[in-house]
Amino acid sequence: MSISIVWLDENLAKIYDFSEFRMERRLLRLGGAPEENDANLGRQVASATQILVLSPGAAGARFADSLRRADPSRAARVVGCETLAEAEDQAVAEYAFRYFRKPIRRVL
């Protein structure tokens, strides 16, 4: 099972990919039109079997809606869309445990 958590706002996306005991963080600068950003972000999480979307505002819901329109099969892998003001590693790890029961011991 491949799990990704995506935190995004209008300018930045952080993608957290999870393995057995750690999470790896990738940064993606968003600079184009929202549709372009959403498509690029969708490609970044294409291999995930489960996706949790976090954001401080409307960007997360917009991304989830964009996935539903562009790729319903990938959108079906979105397990939730939650509000999180800042993408701090500990807060993201808590969501990982809450949604996926993933105990995270190390962040890369």
C-alpha positions in Angstrom: 0.0 0.0 0.0 1.4 3.4 -1.0 0.2 6.3 1.0 0.7 10.0 0.2 -0.4 13.0 2.2 -0.6 16.3 0.2 -0.5 19.7 2.0 -1.0 22.6 -0.3 -1.8 26.3 -0.4 -1.7 28.7 -3.4 2.1 28.8 -3.7 3.5 25.5 -2.3 2.7 21.8 -2.0 4.4 19.4 0.3 4.0 15.8 -0.6 4.6 13.2 2.2 5.2 9.6 1.0 5.0 6.9 3.6 7.0 3.7 3.9 6.8 1.2 6.7 8.4 3.4 9.4 9.2 6.8 8.0 7.8 9.6 5.9 9.7 11.3 3.1 8.8 14.9 2.2 9.0 16.5 -1.2 8.4 20.2 -2.0 6.7 21.4 -5.1 6.6 25.2 -5.9 3.3 26.2 -7.4 3.5 29.0 -9.9 1.2 28.4 -12.8 -2.5 28.6 -13.2 -4.4 26.5 -10.6 -5.4 24.0 -13.2 -1.8 23.4 -14.2 -0.7 23.2 -10.6 -3.4 20.6 -9.8 -2.5 18.5 -12.9 1.2 18.5 -11.9 0.4 17.6 -8.3 -1.9 14.8 -9.5 1.0 13.4 -11.5 3.2 13.5 -8.4 0.8 11.3 -6.4 -0.2 9.0 -9.3 1.2 5.9 -7.8 -0.4 6.4 -4.3 -3.1 3.9 -3.4 -4.4 6.3 -0.7 -4.2 10.1 -0.7 -5.1 12.5 2.1 -5.4 16.2 1.2 -4.6 18.9 3.7 -4.7 22.7 3.3 -5.2 25.9 5.2 -7.9 27.1 2.8 -9.7 26.2 -0.4 -6.7 24.9 -2.3 -7.2 21.4 -1.0 -10.8 21.1 -1.9 -10.0 22.6 -5.4 -7.3 20.0 -5.9 -9.7 17.1 -4.9 -12.4 18.5 -7.2 -9.8 18.8 -10.0 -8.9 15.1 -9.5 -12.5 14.1 -9.7 -12.9 15.8 -13.0 -9.6 14.8 -14.6 -9.2 11.2 -13.2 -12.1 9.7 -11.3 -10.2 6.5 -10.6 -7.4 8.5 -8.9 -9.9 10.7 -7.1 -11.5 7.6 -5.6 -8.2 7.1 -3.7 -8.7 10.4 -1.8 -9.6 9.3 1.7 -10.2 12.8 3.1 -9.7 16.5 2.8 -8.9 18.3 6.0 -7.9 21.8 7.1 -4.4 22.2 8.5 -2.9 25.7 8.7 0.8 24.8 8.5 2.4 21.7 7.2 4.6 20.9 10.2 6.0 17.4 10.2 4.5 16.4 13.6 1.0 17.6 12.6 1.2 15.6 9.3 2.5 12.6 11.2 -0.6 12.8 13.5 -2.9 12.8 10.5 -1.0 9.8 9.1 -1.6 7.9 12.3 -5.3 9.0 12.5 -6.1 8.0 9.0 -3.8 5.2 8.3 -2.5 4.0 11.7 1.0 4.7 10.5 3.4 5.2 13.4 6.2 7.5 12.1 9.5 7.3 13.8 11.6 9.2 11.3 11.1 12.1 8.9 13.4 12.4 5.8 
